[in-house]
Amino acid sequence: MTGDLFQKCYNFKDADMVKDMGIYPYFTPIESAQETEVYIEGKKVLMLGSNSYMGLTFDERVKEAAIEAVKKYGVGCAGSRFLNGTLDLHLELEEILAKFLRKPEALLYSTGYQTNLGVITGLTNKDDYILADKMDHASIIDACKLSFASTVRFNHNDAADLDRKMGNLPKEAGKLIVVDGVFSMEGDIAPLDKLIPVKKKHNARILVDDAHSVGVLGDTGRGTAEHFHLEEETDLIMNTFSKTFATIGGYIAGEKAAINYLKHHSRALMFSASLPPAALGAVKKGLEILQEETWRRTRLWEITKMMREGFQAMGFSTGESVTPIIPLRIGDMFTTFKMRKMLLDAGVFVNPVVPPAVAPTDCLVRTSFMATHTDSQMQFALDTFKSIGKELKVI
């Protein structure tokens, strides 16, 4: 039947085919908290697919803070920040986050995805240009599509290519460079020390998506800008609460004029329900713990070193990763799905990455780690990867 909107749905068979093969890897129901070990179908499994880098998702202090916020404020705000949905707790957390990142002001959004969507579309218009790294997160790419600005993509982490492409743009036009601080699939870091000079040369602004960086990079966990000692030169820092801060939400931090403009022009903020009290309480307590318990960041990097060296010694390719996100290059999609299933059956949960996120011949298994993982858990993981890697002949 032609003209039926649902025809594409009826024609979509890829997922069913993979399900029939018994290697479908998505929407796996987890029956417990997102700790270092989780339960799937009643079986204990080592979690190597979580973004809870500091291991705070089940911390009793964070849970209690969320509960206390609910007791005082209820379970929701029943409105947008723009109208009736701003609590004093929102303002308090924004002030704390701005101080933490050494920026004048911060603004909360309901998710990290919405943060990028709201900031990029809110700040740019039809006369502006967005310069986006080709490996930027989907939320950035979607924001570029929704913005009236023109988007120019530059080669991954290539400051020279960025410089060339910015040189072809009108000098009088507004320009926003947008990069991930840590790229979520590759585990490599945006070279701010090379990008910032290009920004200055072309009178542009830069937004750094620090979703995978805050808590992880920098001497005190402030993220990519602190890692490069370029905090003052980094105009906007975005972060999500779904990684280090173990809940949901997001924020942007920057100068007062930019934040004030977004409060009155960012549709994703103005027309979305505001962040619920439980998340606000959890983030506030999580940030306190992050700053007080510096051992968490130290431990995370110890684990990262152990696992990267272990994977490489076996013969796995870990690409350009230099962070607690360590991808293992597998090859084709079928082998990647099969390896993920075999690992799960053996007691290790990982995430597969396949097209369109990567090329069809460059599929990978993505591992990520928590500060609360133990040495014995990591050794079990290495032994399991070695056994299955050899069985599948990927090492």
N, C-alpha and C positions, 0 to 999 in steps of 0.2 A: 504494500500500500504506500503510495507516494504522498508526500505532504504531511505525513504523521510525525510530529515532534519526537515521539517516543521510538521511532524506527531505529535510531542510533543505539538506543538502549537494548532493543531486541537483538541487534546485530553484535552487541558486545559479548564475546564468548571467552576472552582471554582468561579472566579470573576463574570461570568455571572449569576451564581446561586444566589450570594449575591445581585447582581443588581436587579434580578427579585424579591427578597424579599424586596427591597426598603431600604436596610440598608448598601449599599456599601459606605465605608467611605473615599475613596482615590481620589486624583486628583480633589478636590473640587475647582472650580474656585472662587477666591476672586476678587471683583470688585473695591477694594479701597486699600489705603496704609495699611501696616501692623502696625496699631496703636492699642490702647487698645480696640477699636471697629472697626469692618470691615463690609463691605457689601457683602452679599451672596444672589444671586437671588433677589436683590433689598431690602433685609431686613437687618437691623442693628443687628449685633451679637457681643457679648462680646468675645474677643479673649483670650483664655486661652491655646493656643497651639503654641504660638510663642516663639522663642529663643532670641528675642530682649530684653534682660534683662534690659538694660539701657534706653529703649524706644527712641532710636535715629533714627529709620528708616525713620521718617518723620520730624525730627528736621530741621527747616529752615536753620540753620547754616551749617548743614551737607550737605543738598541739594545744597546750594549755593556753597560750597567748591567743590562738584562734578562737578557742572556746570562750575565753573571757570577753573577747570583742563581740562575739555573738550574744552573750548574756546582756551586754550593755546596749548594743545597737540593733540587735536582731539579725536576720539572715540576709537581708538585702536593703537597698536604698530606694527602690521603687521609682527611680527616675534617673535622668542624666545629670552629669556634673554641672551642666550649664544652668539647670533649673533647680530642682529640689534634691538632687542626689549628691551634694557635697556635705560630707561630715567634717567635723573638726579633726577627726582622725586622718582624713585624706590630706588636709593641709599640714598636719603634723608630720606625716610620713614624707610628703614632698619636701618639706624643710630639711628633714634628716637626710634624705637622699641627695639633695643639692649640696649639703655640707660635706657628705661623704665623698662626692665626686669633685668637690672644690669648684662647683659652678654656682652662679648666682641664684638660679631657680630650677625647679623640676616640675614636671606635669605628668600625672598618672593617666594611664589608659587601661581599658578592661582586659586587653591581651597584648602580648608582644606583637602579634601580627597586626592588630589594629594600630599599634604605636607607629610602626613604619608606614602603614597605609595613611594614617591621619596626619603625620608630620610631613611626609613627602608631598602628598596632594594638597595639604594646607599651605605649604610655603611656596610652592611653585605655580606658575601660570603659563599661559600660551606664549609669552615672550621669553621664557626661561629655558635653561637646558639642565638635564640631569645626566651626570656622567657616572655610569654604573659598571662595576667590575662584572665580567661575564660569568663569574661563579657566585654572584650575590644570591642571598636567600630568596625563596619564592615570594615572601611578603614584600621585598623590595621591588622585585620584577613586577608584581601585580600593582604595586603603587605607581610604578612608572607608566603602566598601561592605563591606569585610571586618571593620571595627571594630564592636564592640558599642555604640559611642557613637552619639549622634544627630548627624546632619550638617545644618548650616545653610549654604546657599550665599548669598554676598552679591555684589552687582553688581561687575563688574570694576573694580578699583582705586578703589572707592567707599567711603571711610572713613565717610562719613555713613550709608550704608546698613548698614555693619558695626555702627556704633554703635546704630542703631535696632534691629537684630535681636538684638544682645547684650543690649539693655535689656529684652527680652522673656523672657530666660532666667533660670532660678533663680539667685539670687546665690550660693548655697552650692555650686553645681555647678562641677566642673573644666572649664575652657574652653581649647581650643587653636586659635589662629588659624594657618592654613597658607597661605602664598602663594609663588609663584615670585618670585625676585628679578628676573630678566629672563624675560619670557614668551616661550616658544620659537617661537611662530608669529607673534606681533605685534611682537616686538622692543622692547616698552616695559618700563618699570621699575616695580616695586611701590613706591608712595609710603610708604616706611617712616616718613618724618617725619610723616605723617598717621595711619598705622596704629598706631604705638607709643603715642601718647596715648590712643587708644581701648583698647588693650590694658591700659594702666595703670588707666584709669577703671573697667574691669570686672574687674580682678584676674585677667587671663588670661595665658597664655603664648603665645609666637609662634615658629613654625618657618619659616625662610626657605629655600626650595629654591634654592640658588645654582649649579645645574648650568651655567647660561650666564653666570654672573657672576664667579666666582673666576678671577682672571687678567685679567679684562676691566675690571671696575669697581673704583673706589677708588684712592687715591693710590699704593698699593703692590700693587694687585691682589687685595686680600682680599675683595672682593665688595660686595654691596649695603649691608650694615651699615656698612662703612668709607666707602662712597660718601656716605652720609647722616650719617656721624660718630655712629652709634648702635650701636656694637659692644657696649657693656655692656648696653644695653637689649634686645638681640636674644638671646632665650634659647637658641635652637637654630639652628645653621647646618648645612644639608645640602649635600653636593656629590658629584658623580660624577667619576670619572677618565676618562670617555669623551669629554670635550671638551678643555679646556685641557691635561689631563695625558696625553692621547693613548693611553690604553689602556682597561682596563675595571675596574670596581669602584666603591665609593662609601664615604662616611663621614658620621657625624654628630658635631658638636662642641658641647659645652655644659658645664654644671656637673657636678661629680663625682657627686652623688647621682643625677642623671638618667641618666648614662652607666652607673653601677653597676646601676641598676634595669633598664635595657635589656639588660645582659649576662645577666640572669637571668630576663627576661620576654619578650624579643623572639624570637618563634618563627622569623622569617626569618633570624635570626642563628644560633640554637641548632640549627636543623635543616637548614642548608645547608652545603655544603663551603666551606672558607675560601678566601680570595683566594690565587691561586697566586704563587709566588716571582717569576716574570718580571714580573708586573704591579707587585708591590711595589718591585722594583728600578727599574723604569721611572718610577714615580711619584716615588720619592725623588730620582732624578736630575732629573726634569722640574721639580720644585719648586725645586731648586738653580738651575737655569737661569732659571726664571721670576723669581727674586729677584735674580739677578746681571745678567741681560740685559734691563734695563728698556726698551731700545729696542723690544722686541717689542710691548709694550703701546702705546707711542707710535706705532709704525708702523701697528698695527691701527686706531687711531683716525684716522690720516691717510687710510688707505684707505677707511674707513667714510664719512668726510666727502666724499671724492672721489666715491664711488659714489652716496651719497644725493643729493647736489647734481646729479650727472649724470642720475640717473633722474628726478628731479623736473623738471629742465630739459626733458626730453623730453616730459613730460606724464604720466608714470606716477604713480599714487597710492601712496605708501609708508605710509599709515596713521599710526599714532602712534609708529612706530619711532624710537628714539634710540640704538640700539646697533648692533653689527656684524651683527645679524639684520635684513635689510631685505626685507619682503614687498612684492610688486608686485600690486596688485589687478587681476585679469583679468576676472572675471565668472562665466560659466557653466563647468561642469566640462569640457565638450567642448573649448571654446576653450583652457582651461588645459592640458589634456592635449596638445592639438595644439601649443601654444606650447612646451611642454617638449620634445616630440619634434623640433620644428623647431630649437630651440636646440641640442639634442644633435647633430643632424645637421650643424649649423654649427660644432660644436666647443665647446659650453658646457654643462656639466652643472648642472642646478638641480633642486629638489624641488617637486612640485606639492602643494598643500594643498586638499583638497576635503571635502565632507560625510563624516562627521559633525563634522569638526574646525572647519568653518565653515558658514555658511548656503549653500544651493544657488546663490544668485545672487552670492555674495561669495567665490568661489574665488580663489586666489592662487598665484603662483609665489614661493617662498621662496629668497632668496639669503643666503649667509653667507660670511664672509671670513677669511683667515689673515694673520698678520703677515708671512708670507713671500711673499705675492703681490707681483708687480712692477707698476710703473706701466704698462708695455706690455701686460701681461696684462689689467689693468683697462680700458685703452682699447679693447682688442680686445672685451672683454665689452660695454662701452657701445655700441660700433659695432654689434655683433651684435644686442643688444636693440633698438636703434633701428630697424634694418632689419626685423626680424621683427615688432616691435610695430606698425610702420606697415603691413606686409603683412597682418597680422591685424586691423588697424583698432582696436587697443586703445589706441593713442595717436594 
